[in-house]
Amino acid sequence: MNDKTNEVKLIVDKKVFEAKTIIFPPMQNNAHTEISIEDLKKFLKTIGKVETVVDFEQLKKDIENEAKEESKSEAGKKKEGKVKKEKKGKEAALEEE
């Protein structure tokens, strides 16, 4: 609304737009405002704001899965490095004999 240069990006959780209405405090926490999602969308259009809808629940799962994969990959690299080190050690011992 006060973002005349359109620098603020509006990111909304998918669950918000799945609701029929939302309730929030308007600038102060001594009262609440209830607005339908349809009216919110109309308001956003009126002020020229385009929302980006993100499924934060799915995003969290994706991040957790990615972290697990990275962890597995790192563990595999460490194991591979250890095996190579052991192999070099055995080769060196054989050369000494």
Secondary structure, 3 states (H helix, E strand, C coil): CCCCCCCCCEEEEHHHHHCCEEEECCCCCCCCEEEEHHHHHHHHHHCCCCEEEECHHHHHHHHHHHHHHHHHHHHHHHHHHHHHHHHHHHHHHHHHC
